[in-house]
Amino acid sequence: MPELPEVETVANGVHERVHGRRIQHVTLGTKPEPLKSPAALIEETLTGARIERVHRVGKTIVFDLLRDKKPAQFTVHLGMTGRLLVSKGEVEVPPHTHAILALDDEREIRFVDPRRFGRLAVIAPQTTYAGTGQEPLTIGLEDFIALFRSRKTPIKAALLNQSLLHGVGNIYADESLFRAGIRPKRQAGRLTRAELARLHTALKDVLKHAIQLGGSSVSDYVDADGVRGFFQLEHKVYMRTGQPCLVCETPIKKITVGGRSTHFCPVCQI
């Protein structure tokens, strides 16, 4: 599933290409799974709307719209295999395309999702989509430490809890814990202030670097132009089971934490 850096990359790419354009008409597919709002409501809200901004909240892409001088929001969650592409109208429509937003410059925004775990929705009027937890890129140290105080769950599971920090997924939890030197099974509430400070810095650094490299392409992820990311070349532990640690050469181990595959170095992480 695309995580914060991948969603940020897609949102930024779509914004650069389409902000200021107007949606002429909307075509939705026949499969009901991607639609969290009624098809008629999505079509009514989007048709004729001007795209003011496209941005990320957690793992969700948010379109800020202006229609009849009234603000509206349309959200796209990519799910496991979702892609949001900006294409010329004459380009062949890929299979498994569930939504096409035709723009006033003869281009289209296309939502493609083979497994149909992605979700499309319109946010209720007079409300603003805020996500489920705090923003990892901007949270301050004291608020970060407070999230894990007295929590008995493993720190890896706590990092994946979207009600605490929205947007962090398996890849960047593993990579951040490695850089902070913390074992993923350590109880979150027992980490010292110094350890949480290291994790706070490591998480931000990893996410920012991943965004700079366009995210990690380890499965179906591509950006708004259909281009793969490069941060997978920077992975220190994720999906490197049995390979030597890049710091101490100890083989990387794989365990399960909170039902999720977890990768770590048994020497560098304590």
C-alpha positions as CSV (number, residue, x, y, z in Angstrom):
1,M,0.0,0.0,0.0
2,P,1.4,3.4,-0.8
3,E,2.5,5.2,2.3
4,L,3.0,8.9,3.1
5,P,6.0,9.6,0.7
6,E,4.3,7.9,-2.2
7,V,0.9,9.7,-1.6
8,E,2.7,13.0,-1.2
9,T,4.6,12.4,-4.5
10,V,1.4,11.6,-6.3
11,A,-0.5,14.5,-4.8
12,N,2.3,17.0,-5.6
13,G,2.6,15.7,-9.1
14,V,-1.2,15.9,-9.8
15,H,-1.3,19.4,-8.3
16,E,1.5,20.7,-10.5
17,R,-0.3,19.4,-13.6
18,V,-3.9,20.3,-13.0
19,H,-4.4,23.0,-10.4
20,G,-6.5,25.8,-11.8
21,R,-8.1,23.6,-14.4
22,R,-11.9,23.0,-14.5
23,I,-13.5,19.5,-14.5
24,Q,-15.8,19.4,-17.5
25,H,-17.4,16.0,-16.8
26,V,-16.9,12.9,-14.8
27,T,-17.1,9.2,-15.9
28,L,-17.3,6.6,-13.2
29,G,-16.9,2.8,-13.7
30,T,-19.6,0.2,-13.0
31,K,-17.8,-1.4,-9.9
32,P,-19.3,-0.1,-6.6
33,E,-16.3,-0.9,-4.4
34,P,-14.2,2.3,-5.0
35,L,-17.1,4.6,-4.3
36,K,-17.6,5.7,-0.7
37,S,-20.0,8.4,-1.8
38,P,-22.9,7.9,-4.2
39,A,-21.9,8.1,-7.8
40,A,-24.5,10.8,-8.5
41,L,-23.1,13.0,-5.6
42,I,-19.5,12.6,-6.9
43,E,-20.6,13.6,-10.4
44,E,-22.6,16.5,-9.2
45,T,-19.9,17.8,-6.9
46,L,-17.0,17.5,-9.4
47,T,-18.7,18.5,-12.7
48,G,-17.9,22.2,-13.4
49,A,-15.6,22.5,-10.3
50,R,-12.3,24.3,-10.5
51,I,-9.3,22.5,-8.9
52,E,-7.8,24.9,-6.4
53,R,-5.3,22.5,-4.8
54,V,-4.3,18.9,-4.6
55,H,-2.6,17.8,-1.4
56,R,-2.0,14.9,1.0
57,V,-3.6,14.3,4.4
58,G,-2.3,11.1,5.9
59,K,-2.5,8.5,3.2
60,T,-5.3,10.3,1.4
61,I,-5.1,12.6,-1.6
62,V,-7.4,15.6,-1.2
63,F,-8.8,17.8,-4.0
64,D,-9.8,21.3,-2.9
65,L,-12.5,22.4,-5.3
66,L,-14.5,25.6,-6.0
67,R,-17.9,25.1,-7.6
68,D,-20.4,27.9,-7.9
69,K,-18.2,29.9,-5.6
70,K,-18.6,27.3,-2.9
71,P,-15.7,25.1,-1.6
72,A,-15.9,21.4,-1.8
73,Q,-13.5,18.5,-1.3
74,F,-13.0,15.2,-3.2
75,T,-10.8,12.5,-1.6
76,V,-8.8,9.6,-3.2
77,H,-7.4,6.8,-1.2
78,L,-5.1,4.6,-3.4
79,G,-5.6,1.4,-1.4
80,M,-3.2,-1.4,-2.4
81,T,-2.9,-0.9,-6.1
82,G,-4.5,2.4,-6.9
83,R,-2.9,4.9,-9.3
84,L,-3.9,8.5,-10.1
85,L,-2.6,9.4,-13.6
86,V,-2.8,12.6,-15.6
87,S,-3.1,11.7,-19.3
88,K,-4.0,13.3,-22.6
89,G,-7.5,12.4,-23.7
90,E,-6.2,10.5,-26.8
91,V,-4.1,8.1,-24.7
92,E,-5.7,4.7,-24.4
93,V,-7.5,4.2,-21.1
94,P,-5.9,1.5,-19.0
95,P,-7.9,-1.5,-17.8
96,H,-9.4,-1.2,-14.3
97,T,-10.0,2.5,-14.7
98,H,-12.8,3.4,-12.3
99,A,-13.0,7.2,-12.7
100,I,-12.1,9.7,-15.4
101,L,-12.2,13.4,-14.7
102,A,-12.1,15.2,-18.0
103,L,-10.5,18.6,-17.8
104,D,-11.0,21.8,-19.8
105,D,-7.7,21.4,-21.6
106,E,-8.5,18.0,-23.1
107,R,-6.5,16.1,-20.5
108,E,-7.9,13.6,-18.0
109,I,-7.3,12.6,-14.4
110,R,-7.7,8.8,-14.3
111,F,-8.1,6.6,-11.2
112,V,-6.9,3.1,-12.0
113,D,-7.1,0.3,-9.4
114,P,-7.0,-3.4,-10.4
115,R,-7.8,-4.8,-6.9
116,R,-10.4,-2.1,-6.1
117,F,-9.3,-1.4,-2.5
118,G,-9.0,2.3,-3.3
119,R,-11.7,4.7,-2.3
120,L,-13.3,7.8,-3.8
121,A,-15.4,10.2,-1.7
122,V,-16.9,13.6,-1.5
123,I,-16.5,15.4,1.9
124,A,-19.7,16.7,3.4
125,P,-20.3,20.5,2.9
126,Q,-19.0,22.8,5.6
127,T,-16.4,20.2,6.8
128,T,-12.7,19.8,6.0
129,Y,-11.0,16.5,5.7
130,A,-8.4,16.3,8.5
131,G,-7.3,12.6,8.6
132,T,-7.2,10.3,11.6
133,G,-4.1,11.2,13.5
134,Q,-1.2,13.7,13.7
135,E,1.0,14.7,10.8
136,P,4.4,13.0,11.0
137,L,6.2,15.7,9.1
138,T,5.2,18.5,11.3
139,I,4.6,17.1,14.8
140,G,6.8,18.6,17.5
141,L,9.0,16.5,19.8
142,E,6.9,17.0,22.9
143,D,3.7,16.0,21.1
144,F,5.5,13.0,19.5
145,I,6.7,11.8,22.9
146,A,3.2,12.2,24.4
147,L,1.7,9.9,21.7
148,F,3.6,6.9,23.1
149,R,3.5,7.6,26.9
150,S,2.2,4.6,28.8
151,R,1.5,2.6,25.7
152,K,2.1,-1.1,26.1
153,T,2.1,-2.0,22.4
154,P,5.4,-2.6,20.5
155,I,6.8,0.6,19.1
156,K,6.4,-0.8,15.6
157,A,2.7,-1.3,16.1
158,A,2.3,2.1,17.6
159,L,4.0,3.8,14.6
160,L,1.5,2.0,12.3
161,N,-1.5,3.2,14.4
162,Q,-3.1,5.7,12.1
163,S,-5.1,7.3,15.0
164,L,-1.7,8.4,16.4
165,L,0.3,9.3,13.3
166,H,-1.5,9.1,10.0
167,G,0.5,8.2,6.9
168,V,3.3,6.0,8.4
169,G,3.3,2.4,7.0
170,N,5.4,-0.7,7.1
171,I,8.3,0.5,5.0
172,Y,9.0,3.8,6.8
173,A,8.4,2.4,10.3
174,D,11.1,-0.3,9.7
175,E,13.5,2.2,8.2
176,S,13.0,4.8,10.9
177,L,13.4,2.3,13.7
178,F,16.7,1.1,12.2
179,R,18.1,4.6,11.9
180,A,17.0,5.3,15.5
181,G,18.6,2.1,16.7
182,I,15.4,0.8,18.3
183,R,14.1,-2.8,18.1
184,P,10.6,-3.0,16.7
185,K,9.3,-5.1,19.6
186,R,10.3,-2.7,22.3
187,Q,7.3,-1.5,24.4
188,A,6.4,2.0,23.2
189,G,5.8,3.3,26.7
190,R,9.2,2.2,28.0
191,L,11.3,4.0,25.5
192,T,13.4,6.7,27.0
193,R,13.1,10.4,26.0
194,A,16.4,10.2,24.2
195,E,15.3,7.2,22.2
196,L,12.0,8.8,21.2
197,A,13.9,12.0,20.3
198,R,16.1,9.9,17.9
199,L,13.0,8.2,16.5
200,H,11.3,11.6,16.0
201,T,14.3,12.8,14.0
202,A,14.8,9.6,12.1
203,L,11.1,9.4,11.0
204,K,11.1,12.9,9.7
205,D,14.4,12.4,7.9
206,V,13.4,9.2,6.3
207,L,10.0,10.5,5.1
208,K,11.5,13.7,3.7
209,H,14.3,11.8,1.9
210,A,11.8,9.3,0.5
211,I,9.6,12.2,-0.9
212,Q,12.7,13.7,-2.5
213,L,13.3,10.4,-4.3
214,G,9.7,10.0,-5.4
215,G,8.8,7.3,-2.9
216,S,9.4,3.5,-2.9
217,S,8.3,1.3,-5.8
218,V,8.2,-2.2,-4.3
219,S,4.9,-3.2,-5.9
220,D,2.5,-1.3,-8.2
221,Y,3.3,2.3,-7.1
222,V,4.0,5.0,-9.8
223,D,3.6,8.7,-9.7
224,A,1.2,11.0,-11.7
225,D,3.1,10.3,-14.9
226,G,3.4,6.6,-14.3
227,V,7.0,6.8,-13.2
228,R,8.4,4.6,-10.4
229,G,10.1,6.0,-7.3
230,F,13.7,5.4,-6.2
231,F,13.7,5.2,-2.4
232,Q,13.7,1.4,-2.5
233,L,17.3,1.7,-3.4
234,E,18.0,3.4,-0.1
235,H,16.3,0.7,2.1
236,K,18.5,-0.4,5.0
237,V,16.4,-3.2,6.4
238,Y,13.0,-3.4,4.6
239,M,12.7,-6.5,2.4
240,R,16.4,-7.3,3.0
241,T,15.9,-10.5,5.1
242,G,19.1,-12.5,5.3
243,Q,21.2,-9.8,3.6
244,P,24.1,-8.2,5.6
245,C,23.4,-5.1,7.6
246,L,24.9,-2.1,5.7
247,V,26.4,-1.0,9.0
248,C,27.6,-4.1,10.9
249,E,27.1,-6.9,8.3
250,T,24.9,-9.0,10.6
251,P,22.1,-10.7,8.6
252,I,18.9,-8.7,8.7
253,K,16.1,-10.6,10.5
254,K,12.4,-10.8,9.7
255,I,9.7,-11.2,12.3
256,T,6.0,-10.4,12.7
257,V,4.8,-7.5,14.9
258,G,1.2,-6.7,15.1
259,G,0.5,-9.0,12.2
260,R,2.9,-7.1,9.9
261,S,6.2,-8.3,8.5
262,T,9.0,-6.5,10.2
263,H,12.7,-6.2,9.3
264,F,15.5,-5.2,11.6
265,C,19.2,-5.6,12.5
266,P,19.6,-7.6,15.8
267,V,22.9,-5.8,16.5
268,C,22.4,-2.2,15.5
269,Q,18.9,-2.1,17.0
270,I,18.6,-2.6,20.8
